[in-house]
Amino acid sequence: MANKLGEAPSTSEWTSEEKENMVQSYGCHMIVEGATPEQIQDKKLPTDTLQIKYKFNDKISIDLCRGKKVDIFDLYYDKFGKESLIAIDWAHGTVSPKMWGYKPPEKKKRK
């Protein structure tokens, strides 16, 4: 689900195996990797989305993730090391997590 909302930079610090492991081991879901300021301010995100600001290879990046704050901390600490994590804050989403990604069924046309 990374880079779902708009156009994010193409450089990826996460491999596909790591993204699968993220869900299985930590219970976290990556919504946007390398988020832009517009993606961070997006109101169409679920209310439980967290923005994770971290430093890797002298570059500061922000990812948007869903999960428990402690699990997200563990994930980024294990992946990038001791002094890489800068901040974990709430994103600006306003959609209920239950309704995020929900698509209503198509209504059949009456004859």
HUHUSUL-V442174 format. One record per backbone hydrogen bond with DSSP energy under -0.5 kcal/mol. CO is the residue of the C=O (numbers start at 0). NH is the residue of the N-H. Records with the same first field share a line. If there is no record, write none. Layout:
BEGIN
CO=NH ; NH
END
This chain:
BEGIN
0=3
3=5
5=7
14=18
15=19
16=20
17=21
18=22
19=23
20=24 ; 25
21=25 ; 26 ; 27
22=26
28=65
30=3
31=63
33=8
35=39
36=40
38=41
39=91
41=44
42=93
44=93 ; 94
45=48
47=66
48=90
49=51 ; 64
50=52 ; 88
51=53 ; 62
52=85 ; 86
53=60
55=58
58=55 ; 60
60=53
61=34
62=51 ; 64
63=30 ; 31
64=49
65=28
67=71
68=72
69=73
70=74
71=75
72=76
73=77
74=78
75=79 ; 80
76=80
80=83 ; 84
83=54
86=52
88=50
94=46
95=98 ; 99
98=101
101=103
END
